[in-house]
């Protein structure tokens, strides 16, 4: 790679008279060549970005916007009553509004920070970072079922077999870590949709996320057998790579062999790096306390958040943390109180720790579920699935916090102001990384595919990065 860097510097400073377009084409060609040699090599973005990595906090099950970040004081007056006539006439598929009764928000909201951001009482620690948050209240899509909604939230489509956003980011930018995967996914329970939650889809398999555990062996099948020494394993790996390269010479353009060689080498280096990564005993007690580790319900997600910070320090490009259990069809209040206790202190600790280490400026932190919840009662004071208007927030990575973007109507049924589709959220996340969602494409089945399919606009970036 030194030769490529020298050529780039020569073209930048040599004053050779190449136009910007020609220079861009030359650099793109070199980037493509580097990717063929090492598909995980760091690559230049399409344009200057404000962030280098992403931590994606996914609240699996669908947190209610009405109990988290979208206060609706009007609803309190109508608690237990039928919906107003105007709302009963709404054409909302799969939601019975004819005899539906309103369930008022179950928690109080207060204003926090200089910005006066309104945040639910279930997040007392996160509320201390209100001025870091850009809250989006108008997120929406059209999918009611967990499976398809989760696929949409992760891959920009309802269809299986498409790459997750983490895979697209790594495909576009590569990795800055030599010893760890570029894309790591962790969960405090199960991946409800299995590997589709971090799949590379039709992209080369080298861009798939790696499922990492916070206890025991961090990655399955990583450690070598006790009967084989490190020297013997190195000899075996060198011989396999030699055969693979010989095989590749007769099959130019076959990216699968490049990926296989790269994966073997990465796995060998990870045997030392992965156990060190999850060894949180190296962290001070003060740091572990910041994340709520060994503090009741926050312990497990706290460990995940602390590991995410350690991954950012080590150059991991995309980190996905999943907190399950937000599916509140009954007792929405009890469910969200318990869920808040699991994530509030860990996420607040993550933001504080990234900030004090100078990492928040280059790290996007995104909080979202697959959809929100209905404003009407289901069962015993629960709420049903609701994709027409729900909340998310973003912080770090050049984002100016203390902002609220978009709004739903007075009853939280529909996004009505500055509507943000999930494709728009994805386009904005890529844009902050310096990736143009319309240029980040991959030829599959005769068509140039992209994360945002035929939709999506990078329509949030200007508002997110300006005061």
C-alpha positions as CSV (number, residue, x, y, z in Angstrom):
1,X,0.0,0.0,0.0
2,X,2.9,2.5,0.4
3,X,3.2,2.8,-3.4
4,X,-0.4,3.8,-3.8
5,X,0.0,6.4,-1.1
6,X,3.1,7.9,-2.8
7,X,1.3,8.1,-6.1
8,X,-1.7,9.8,-4.5
9,X,0.6,12.4,-2.8
10,X,2.4,12.9,-6.1
11,X,-0.8,13.6,-8.0
12,X,-2.1,15.9,-5.2
13,X,1.1,18.0,-5.0
14,X,2.8,17.7,-8.4
15,X,0.6,20.2,-10.2
16,X,0.4,18.0,-13.3
17,X,-2.7,19.7,-14.6
18,X,-5.1,16.7,-14.3
19,X,-8.7,17.8,-13.9
20,X,-10.6,16.9,-10.8
21,X,-12.6,14.3,-12.7
22,X,-9.5,12.5,-14.1
23,X,-7.8,12.5,-10.6
24,X,-11.0,11.0,-9.1
25,X,-11.0,8.3,-11.7
26,X,-7.4,7.4,-11.1
27,X,-7.9,7.2,-7.3
28,X,-11.0,5.2,-7.8
29,X,-9.1,2.7,-10.0
30,X,-6.3,2.4,-7.4
31,X,-8.9,1.9,-4.7
32,X,-10.6,-0.9,-6.7
33,X,-7.2,-2.5,-7.3
34,X,-6.4,-2.3,-3.5
35,X,-9.8,-3.9,-2.8
36,X,-9.1,-6.8,-5.1
37,X,-5.8,-7.4,-3.3
38,X,-7.3,-7.0,0.2
39,X,-11.1,-6.6,0.3
40,X,-10.9,-5.2,3.8
41,X,-8.2,-2.6,3.1
42,X,-9.1,1.0,4.2
43,X,-10.5,2.9,1.2
44,X,-11.2,6.6,0.6
45,X,-14.8,7.8,0.9
46,X,-16.6,9.4,-2.0
47,X,-16.4,12.8,-0.3
48,X,-15.3,14.2,3.1
49,X,-17.3,12.8,6.0
50,X,-17.7,13.7,9.6
51,X,-17.4,10.2,11.1
52,X,-15.2,7.1,10.8
53,X,-17.3,4.5,12.6
54,X,-20.9,3.7,13.7
55,X,-22.3,2.2,16.8
56,X,-25.9,1.0,16.0
57,X,-28.0,0.6,19.1
58,X,-31.0,-1.5,18.0
59,X,-33.9,-1.9,20.4
60,X,-35.3,-5.2,19.2
61,X,-39.1,-5.5,19.6
62,X,-40.1,-1.9,18.9
63,X,-39.9,0.7,21.7
64,X,-42.9,3.0,22.0
65,X,-42.3,6.6,20.9
66,X,-44.9,7.7,23.4
67,X,-42.9,6.3,26.4
68,X,-39.4,7.4,25.2
69,X,-38.9,10.5,23.0
70,X,-42.3,11.8,21.7
71,X,-44.4,13.4,24.5
72,X,-48.1,13.7,23.8
73,X,-49.8,15.7,26.6
74,X,-53.0,15.9,24.7
75,X,-53.5,12.2,25.0
76,X,-53.8,12.4,28.8
77,X,-57.2,14.1,28.5
78,X,-58.5,11.3,26.3
79,X,-57.2,8.4,28.2
80,X,-59.6,5.4,28.0
81,X,-61.8,7.2,25.5
82,X,-62.5,6.3,21.9
83,X,-60.4,8.0,19.3
84,X,-61.6,11.3,18.0
85,X,-63.8,10.8,14.9
86,X,-61.2,12.3,12.6
87,X,-58.6,9.6,13.6
88,X,-61.1,6.7,13.4
89,X,-61.4,7.5,9.7
90,X,-57.7,7.2,9.1
91,X,-56.7,4.6,6.4
92,X,-54.3,2.8,8.6
93,X,-53.8,-0.8,7.4
94,X,-53.9,-3.5,10.1
95,X,-54.9,-1.1,12.8
96,X,-58.5,-1.3,14.0
97,X,-59.5,2.3,14.9
98,X,-63.3,1.9,15.0
99,X,-63.6,0.9,18.6
100,X,-60.1,1.6,19.8
101,X,-59.5,3.4,23.1
102,X,-56.6,5.7,23.8
103,X,-53.8,4.7,26.2
104,X,-52.2,7.8,27.5
105,X,-48.3,8.0,27.8
106,X,-47.2,6.0,30.8
107,X,-44.3,8.2,31.9
108,X,-43.7,11.8,32.5
109,X,-41.4,13.9,30.2
110,X,-39.1,16.7,31.3
111,X,-36.9,19.1,29.5
112,X,-33.1,18.6,29.8
113,X,-30.0,20.5,28.8
114,X,-29.6,23.9,27.4
115,X,-31.6,22.7,24.4
116,X,-34.6,21.7,26.5
117,X,-34.9,18.3,24.8
118,X,-38.0,16.4,26.1
119,X,-37.1,12.9,27.3
120,X,-39.0,10.3,29.2
121,X,-38.4,9.6,32.9
122,X,-37.2,6.0,32.1
123,X,-33.9,7.6,30.8
124,X,-32.6,9.7,33.7
125,X,-28.9,9.0,32.9
126,X,-29.3,9.5,29.1
127,X,-31.2,12.7,29.8
128,X,-27.9,14.2,31.1
129,X,-26.6,14.0,27.5
130,X,-29.7,15.7,26.0
131,X,-27.5,18.3,24.2
132,X,-25.6,15.6,22.4
133,X,-28.8,14.0,20.9
134,X,-30.5,14.8,17.6
135,X,-33.9,13.2,18.2
136,X,-35.9,12.2,15.1
137,X,-39.7,12.0,15.8
138,X,-40.9,11.4,12.3
139,X,-39.3,8.1,11.3
140,X,-41.6,5.8,9.3
141,X,-42.0,2.8,6.9
142,X,-44.9,0.5,6.0
143,X,-44.2,-2.8,7.7
144,X,-46.0,-4.2,10.7
145,X,-44.4,-7.6,11.2
146,X,-41.2,-7.9,13.3
147,X,-39.3,-9.9,10.7
148,X,-39.9,-7.7,7.7
149,X,-39.6,-4.5,9.7
150,X,-36.2,-5.6,11.2
151,X,-35.0,-6.5,7.7
152,X,-36.1,-3.0,6.5
153,X,-34.3,-1.3,9.4
154,X,-31.1,-3.2,8.8
155,X,-31.0,-3.6,5.0
156,X,-33.3,-0.9,3.5
157,X,-35.8,-3.4,2.0
158,X,-38.4,-5.9,3.1
159,X,-36.7,-8.7,1.1
160,X,-34.4,-11.3,2.5
161,X,-30.9,-11.7,0.9
162,X,-29.9,-8.1,0.9
163,X,-26.9,-6.7,2.7
164,X,-27.2,-5.0,6.0
165,X,-26.1,-1.4,6.4
166,X,-22.9,-2.5,8.3
167,X,-21.9,-4.7,5.3
168,X,-22.5,-1.7,2.9
169,X,-20.3,0.5,5.1
170,X,-17.4,-2.0,5.2
171,X,-17.8,-2.6,1.5
172,X,-17.4,1.1,0.9
173,X,-14.7,2.0,3.4
174,X,-12.9,-1.2,4.4
175,X,-11.5,-1.7,7.9
176,X,-8.8,0.2,10.0
177,X,-8.1,-2.8,12.2
178,X,-5.6,-5.5,11.3
179,X,-6.6,-7.9,14.1
180,X,-10.4,-7.6,14.4
181,X,-13.4,-7.9,12.0
182,X,-14.6,-4.7,10.4
183,X,-18.2,-5.4,11.4
184,X,-19.1,-6.9,14.8
185,X,-22.6,-7.7,16.1
186,X,-23.6,-8.5,19.7
187,X,-26.9,-9.2,21.4
188,X,-28.0,-9.5,25.0
189,X,-30.4,-12.3,24.0
190,X,-31.0,-13.7,20.5
191,X,-30.8,-12.3,16.9
192,X,-34.5,-12.6,16.3
193,X,-34.0,-12.8,12.5
194,X,-30.8,-14.8,12.8
195,X,-27.9,-13.9,10.7
196,X,-30.0,-11.7,8.4
197,X,-29.5,-9.1,11.1
198,X,-25.9,-8.7,10.1
199,X,-25.8,-10.4,6.7
200,X,-23.7,-9.4,3.7
201,X,-26.5,-10.6,1.4
202,X,-25.4,-10.5,-2.2
203,X,-22.1,-8.7,-1.3
204,X,-19.0,-10.9,-0.9
205,X,-19.1,-12.9,2.3
206,X,-16.0,-11.0,3.6
207,X,-18.3,-8.1,4.4
208,X,-20.6,-10.0,6.7
209,X,-20.8,-9.1,10.4
210,X,-19.2,-11.3,13.0
211,X,-21.3,-12.5,15.9
212,X,-19.3,-11.8,19.1
213,X,-20.1,-13.0,22.6
214,X,-19.3,-11.0,25.8
215,X,-18.5,-14.2,27.8
216,X,-16.5,-17.3,27.2
217,X,-15.1,-17.8,23.7
218,X,-15.9,-14.5,21.9
219,X,-16.2,-16.1,18.5
220,X,-17.1,-19.7,17.7
221,X,-14.5,-22.0,16.2
222,X,-11.8,-19.4,16.5
223,X,-9.3,-21.0,18.9
224,X,-6.9,-23.6,17.5
225,X,-7.0,-27.2,18.7
226,X,-4.8,-27.9,21.7
227,X,-2.9,-30.5,19.8
228,X,-1.6,-28.0,17.3
229,X,1.0,-25.4,18.2
230,X,1.0,-21.8,16.9
231,X,4.0,-22.5,14.7
232,X,2.3,-25.6,13.2
233,X,-0.8,-23.6,12.6
234,X,1.2,-20.9,10.8
235,X,2.9,-23.5,8.6
236,X,-0.5,-25.0,7.7
237,X,-2.0,-21.6,6.9
238,X,1.0,-20.6,4.7
239,X,0.6,-23.8,2.7
240,X,-3.2,-23.3,2.3
241,X,-2.6,-19.7,1.2
242,X,0.0,-20.8,-1.4
243,X,-2.4,-23.3,-2.9
244,X,-5.2,-20.7,-2.9
245,X,-3.0,-18.2,-4.7
246,X,-1.9,-20.8,-7.3
247,X,-5.6,-21.6,-7.8
248,X,-6.4,-17.9,-8.1
249,X,-3.8,-17.3,-10.9
250,X,-5.9,-19.5,-13.2
251,X,-9.1,-17.9,-12.2
252,X,-8.6,-14.1,-12.3
253,X,-11.4,-12.0,-11.1
254,X,-12.7,-14.7,-8.6
255,X,-13.2,-12.6,-5.4
256,X,-14.1,-15.6,-3.4
257,X,-10.5,-16.8,-3.1
258,X,-9.3,-13.3,-2.2
259,X,-11.9,-13.2,0.6
260,X,-10.9,-16.7,1.7
261,X,-7.2,-15.8,2.0
262,X,-8.0,-12.6,3.8
263,X,-10.3,-14.4,6.2
264,X,-7.8,-17.1,7.1
265,X,-5.2,-14.4,7.9
266,X,-7.6,-12.4,9.9
267,X,-8.8,-15.4,11.9
268,X,-5.2,-16.2,12.8
269,X,-4.5,-12.7,14.1
270,X,-7.9,-12.6,15.9
271,X,-6.9,-15.6,18.1
272,X,-5.0,-13.1,20.3
273,X,-6.9,-9.9,19.7
274,X,-10.5,-11.2,20.4
275,X,-9.9,-12.5,23.9
276,X,-8.0,-9.3,24.8
277,X,-11.0,-7.3,23.5
278,X,-13.5,-8.8,25.9
279,X,-11.2,-8.8,28.9
280,X,-12.9,-5.9,30.7
281,X,-10.7,-6.5,33.8
282,X,-8.2,-4.2,32.2
283,X,-10.7,-1.3,32.6
284,X,-10.8,0.7,35.8
285,X,-13.6,0.2,38.3
286,X,-14.6,3.8,37.7
287,X,-15.1,3.0,34.0
288,X,-17.0,-0.2,34.6
289,X,-19.2,1.7,37.1
290,X,-19.9,4.3,34.4
291,X,-21.5,1.7,32.2
292,X,-23.5,0.0,35.0
293,X,-21.4,-3.2,34.9
294,X,-22.2,-5.4,37.9
295,X,-25.1,-3.1,38.7
296,X,-28.2,-5.3,38.3
297,X,-30.2,-5.1,35.0
298,X,-27.6,-2.8,33.3
299,X,-24.8,-5.3,33.6
300,X,-25.0,-7.2,30.3
301,X,-25.8,-4.3,28.0
302,X,-23.2,-2.3,29.9
303,X,-20.5,-4.8,29.0
304,X,-21.7,-4.7,25.4
305,X,-21.4,-0.9,25.3
306,X,-18.0,-0.9,26.9
307,X,-16.8,-3.4,24.4
308,X,-18.2,-1.2,21.6
309,X,-16.0,1.7,22.9
310,X,-13.0,-0.7,22.9
311,X,-13.8,-1.8,19.3
312,X,-13.9,1.8,18.1
313,X,-10.5,2.4,19.7
314,X,-9.2,-0.6,17.8
315,X,-10.5,0.5,14.4
316,X,-13.7,-1.6,14.0
317,X,-15.8,0.2,11.4
318,X,-19.4,-0.8,12.3
319,X,-20.6,-2.1,15.7
320,X,-24.2,-3.4,16.1
321,X,-25.6,-3.8,19.7
322,X,-29.0,-5.4,20.1
323,X,-31.2,-5.1,23.2
324,X,-34.2,-7.5,23.0
325,X,-37.4,-7.4,24.9
326,X,-39.2,-4.2,23.8
327,X,-42.3,-5.9,22.4
328,X,-44.9,-4.5,24.8
329,X,-48.2,-6.0,23.8
330,X,-49.2,-6.0,27.5
331,X,-48.2,-3.8,30.4
332,X,-46.3,-1.2,28.3
333,X,-45.4,0.6,31.5
334,X,-43.8,-2.3,33.2
335,X,-42.0,-3.5,30.1
336,X,-40.5,-0.1,29.3
337,X,-39.5,0.6,32.9
338,X,-37.5,-2.6,32.9
339,X,-36.1,-2.0,29.4
340,X,-35.0,1.5,30.4
341,X,-33.2,0.1,33.4
342,X,-31.2,-2.2,31.1
343,X,-30.0,0.4,28.6
344,X,-30.2,3.9,30.2
345,X,-26.9,3.8,32.2
346,X,-24.9,1.8,29.7
347,X,-25.8,4.2,26.8
348,X,-25.2,7.3,28.9
349,X,-21.9,5.8,29.9
350,X,-21.0,5.1,26.3
351,X,-21.6,8.7,25.2
352,X,-19.7,10.1,28.2
353,X,-16.7,7.7,27.7
354,X,-16.5,8.3,23.9
355,X,-16.6,12.1,24.6
356,X,-13.9,12.1,27.3
357,X,-11.6,10.0,25.1
358,X,-12.0,12.2,22.0
359,X,-13.8,9.5,20.1
360,X,-17.4,10.9,19.9
361,X,-16.5,13.4,17.3
362,X,-15.7,10.7,14.8
363,X,-18.2,8.0,16.0
364,X,-21.9,8.0,15.0
365,X,-24.2,6.6,17.7
366,X,-27.7,5.6,16.4
367,X,-30.6,4.5,18.6
368,X,-33.7,2.9,16.9
369,X,-36.1,0.0,16.9
370,X,-37.9,-1.7,14.0
371,X,-41.0,0.4,14.6
372,X,-42.9,2.2,17.4
373,X,-46.2,1.4,19.2
374,X,-49.8,2.4,18.7
375,X,-51.4,5.2,20.8
376,X,-54.4,2.9,21.4
377,X,-54.7,0.2,24.1
378,X,-54.1,-3.4,23.4
379,X,-54.8,-6.2,25.9
380,X,-53.8,-5.2,29.4
381,X,-52.5,-1.7,28.9
382,X,-50.2,-2.7,26.1
383,X,-49.6,-1.3,22.6
384,X,-49.4,-3.0,19.2
385,X,-46.8,-2.5,16.4
386,X,-46.8,0.8,14.7
387,X,-44.5,1.9,11.7
388,X,-46.3,5.1,10.6
389,X,-44.5,7.4,13.0
390,X,-41.8,6.5,15.6
391,X,-38.6,7.9,17.2
392,X,-34.9,7.5,16.8
393,X,-31.9,9.5,17.8
394,X,-28.4,10.1,16.6
395,X,-25.3,11.5,18.3
396,X,-21.6,12.0,17.7
397,X,-19.8,11.7,14.3
398,X,-20.0,15.4,13.6
399,X,-23.7,15.7,14.6
400,X,-24.7,18.8,16.5
401,X,-27.0,17.7,19.3
402,X,-29.8,19.4,21.1
403,X,-32.1,19.2,18.1
404,X,-35.5,17.7,17.4
405,X,-36.3,16.8,13.8
406,X,-39.8,16.1,12.6
407,X,-43.1,15.5,14.4
408,X,-46.1,13.1,14.6
409,X,-49.7,14.3,15.1
410,X,-51.1,15.0,18.5
411,X,-51.9,11.3,19.1
412,X,-48.7,9.9,17.7
413,X,-50.4,8.1,14.8
414,X,-48.5,9.4,11.8
415,X,-45.4,11.4,10.9
416,X,-46.7,14.7,9.7
417,X,-43.7,17.1,9.7
418,X,-40.2,16.6,8.1
419,X,-41.0,12.9,7.5
420,X,-37.9,10.6,7.5
421,X,-38.2,7.2,5.9
422,X,-35.8,4.5,7.0
423,X,-34.1,4.8,3.6
424,X,-33.5,8.5,4.4
425,X,-31.9,7.5,7.7
426,X,-29.6,5.1,6.0
427,X,-28.7,7.6,3.3
428,X,-27.8,10.1,6.0
429,X,-25.7,7.6,8.0
430,X,-23.7,6.8,4.9
431,X,-23.4,10.5,4.0
432,X,-21.9,11.3,7.4
433,X,-19.3,8.5,6.7
434,X,-18.5,10.2,3.4
435,X,-20.4,7.7,1.3
436,X,-22.9,8.7,-1.4
437,X,-25.8,6.3,-1.2
438,X,-26.4,6.6,-4.9
439,X,-22.8,5.8,-5.8
440,X,-22.3,3.0,-3.3
441,X,-23.5,0.2,-5.6
442,X,-22.9,-3.5,-6.4
443,X,-23.8,-5.3,-9.6
444,X,-26.2,-8.2,-8.8
445,X,-28.5,-10.0,-11.2
446,X,-27.9,-7.4,-13.9
447,X,-28.7,-4.4,-11.9
448,X,-26.6,-1.9,-9.8
449,X,-28.0,-2.4,-6.3
450,X,-27.7,0.0,-3.4
451,X,-28.7,0.1,0.3
452,X,-31.5,2.6,-0.3
453,X,-32.8,0.8,-3.4
454,X,-34.7,3.4,-5.5
455,X,-35.4,5.7,-2.6
456,X,-33.7,7.5,0.2
457,X,-32.4,11.1,0.5
458,X,-29.5,12.4,2.5
459,X,-31.9,15.0,3.7
460,X,-30.9,15.1,7.4
461,X,-27.1,15.7,7.1
462,X,-27.3,19.5,6.6
463,X,-29.5,19.9,9.7
464,X,-27.5,17.4,11.8
465,X,-24.0,18.9,11.3
466,X,-24.9,22.6,11.6
467,X,-25.6,24.5,14.8
